[in-house]
Amino acid sequence: MTETAVLRACLREGTRYLRPWMIIKIKTGLMIGELFHQLVSGVSLGVPNMLPLNIDEYATPICVSVAQGMEQPFLTCGINMTVGEIIQFGKCIRFDVHITIEKPSVTSNAFERIMIARNELRLPTPKQRDILTKKEVLFNEFHCLLKSNGLGWHFGQESTLGVKFLDSMTEVFWYLDPHWEKLAERY
């Protein structure tokens, strides 16, 4: 017998909800990546009259987060986990996506493509493994924060300056975390 779980899920790009929070009943053995594609396609979720989103080929999940409640702090988790593994941390799953609908123009030449790519802001690759350490989760939280605010680095700098910045922020907050109460007492 396949186990099922009742949970809340949403799909958003930045602050815009593509799929608002909804209650769904889903198999616990389902991979989170498959749940993402079901949210996009609108099938197999048991929600009546759900139309598919026409973004499947352009949407990339950049952050999957889970929390006990919608107003609680969200933790970043891996897309290669199952629903059963994720619901141990909470029953509210939020998918943040980045949609790139712009296709390169047929008339553009290589120089124009290079100039366009050079001006785009990029972020380092978030930490991706089946099980992330708490420090890696913190790194990914900073990554999501920068992404949701449209921040990043120009071409080539994301792998050097970007990684160094995110590593530094992670180290600073990791070091300060046990001392918040002491700092609050001083100020």
N, C-alpha and C positions, 0 to 999 in steps of 0.2 A: 504494500500500500504506500503510495507516494504521499509524503507529508506536505501540507500547505501552510502558508502563513498569511495573515492579514496585516498589511502595512500601508503606509502613505508614501506616495512618490510624486515627484514633479520633475519637469524638464524646463530649463531656462537658459537664456543667452544674456549674460550680463544681469540686468535687473528686470528684463522682460521675460515673462513666463510664456513658454511655448505650450506647455501642458501644465495647468495649475495643479495644486495639491489635490490628489484624488486617493480614495481608499480602494485598494485592489487586493484580490486574493490570488496568491501566486505560489507555485511549487518551490519548496526550499532548495531543491537540487539545481534550480535554474541558475546559470551564470549571470552575473551582473551585466555583462556586455549584451547578452541576449535580452534581458529585461529592458535595457536601453533601446534596442531595436524594436521591441514590442511597443514601447511608449511612442516611438516615432511613427511606426506603422499603424498603431491603434488597434491591433488585433490581439486576440488571446488574453485580454485583460478583464473581460467580463463587464466592461463599461459599455452600456448601450449607446448607439448613435455616435461613436467616436470616429471622426474622420481622420485619415492619415495625414501626416505632415509631409509636404513635398520637399524635405530637406535631407533625406536619408543619405544620399550620395555626397552631400556637402558637409554634413554635421560630424564633428569629431568630439567625443566626450573628453574634456580636458580635466575634469575634476568630478569625482564621485564622492559624496559626503553622506554621513549617516549621523543621526542624533536620536535621543530618547523622545524628544518632542520638537515641534516646529520652532519654538522659541528658545530651545536649548542650544548650547554650542555644538557645532558640527565637527565631526572628525573625518579626515580624508581617508579613503580606503581604496583598495586596488580593484580594477575592473575585472581581474581574473579570479575574483572570489565568487562564491555561490551566495544566493540569498540567505541560506541557512547560516553561513559563516558571518554575514554582515548583520543579521538581526540580533546577534549576541550583543552588539554595541548600540542598537536602537532600531526603531521601526519606522523612522522617517528617512527616506532615501532621496537625495537631491542630486540630479545630474546637471552639471554646468557644461554647456557646449559652446563651441566656436563654429560659426557657419561661414564658409567661404563660397559664396555663389559666383563671385567674379571669375570668369574664365578668361584666359589670355586671348587677346584679340588676334585674329588670323593675320592682320596687316601689320602687327607690331614686329619690330625687328629685335635682334638679340640685345642691342645696346639699350633700347627702351625697356626691355624686361629687366635688365641688370639695374637700371636706374630706379625702376619701380620697386624692385626687391631691396635695393639699398636703403630706401626711405621707409620701409615697413619696420615697425617695432616688433621685436621677437623676444621670447623668453627662453631660458634654458629648459631642457627636458625635465619634467617632474620625476621624482623618484618613483620607480615602478617595479614592484615585486609582489609576490602573493601575500607576504606578511611584512609590513613595514614596521621599523622601530619607531618609537615615539618621536625621536629626533627627526627621522625622515618624514613623519606625518607633519611635524612643525614646518619643515622645509616646504612641503607641498601646500600647507596652509598659506604661507607667504607667497608662493607661486600663484595660488588662486586669487589672493588679494590683489596682487599686481595685475593679473589678467582681467579681473572684474573691473578694475579702474582704468584699463586701456594703457597700462604702462609697460615699458620694456626697453630693449636696447637695439641699436641699429645693427645691421647685418655684420656678423663676425664677432661682435662684442658680447653676444649673449652667452657664448661658451667660455669667455674669460671673465669679463667684468660682471656679467649677470650671475654666473655661478659663485664668484667671490662675494658679491653682495648678498645673495641668498644664504650662502654658508655663514657669512658674518652675522647677519640678522638672526639666523637660527642659533648660532653660538651665544650671542648676547642674550636673547630671550631664554635660552636653555639655562644659562648661568644665573640670570635674575629671577627665574621662576620661583625658587624656594624662598626668596627674600622679599616678596611683594609686601607682606605685612609689615616688615621692618621699615621698608621705604615709605609706606603709607603713614606710619607713626611719625616719621621725621618731617613730613610735609603736610 
